[in-house]
């Protein structure tokens, strides 16, 4: 019936966040534009963006190289940890379009503000500490513990 008015239904993109909250539904889908953390291989610990889906087990990812240090290559999904962040990106986008989308959606900035990213950065910092850095850290922790002990002792004597 060409002349009959059609009911307006909310599109999938509007409904998805609501449904996810209500039903506890999985929302980190493997899709172009999804930001992911590489968990294994030569680029381990670096962020990448899914560009294209090859098959059920493999995707094409890109950093881009100038931003995250990850070149465009094919990778198994098992070696990726998907994040909540997604850029609006068409399938098979080129590097220039990817850079623009990441800037526009501020996906990497949002990732850097998460607790998980901060933990990874702290772990890397601790791993790269020299012997002298570890010594300075130990001295600073002792000093702080002494100050805390002194403050607690003062509070105890006031009571």
PyMOL commands that set and color helices and strands:
alter all, ss='L'
color gray80, all
select helices_A, chain A and resi 12-23+65-68+77-79+95-105+107-112+115-127+131-158
alter helices_A, ss='H'
color red, helices_A
select strands_A, chain A and resi 34-38+47-53+58-62+73-76+80-86
alter strands_A, ss='S'
color yellow, strands_A
deselect
rebuild
show_as cartoon
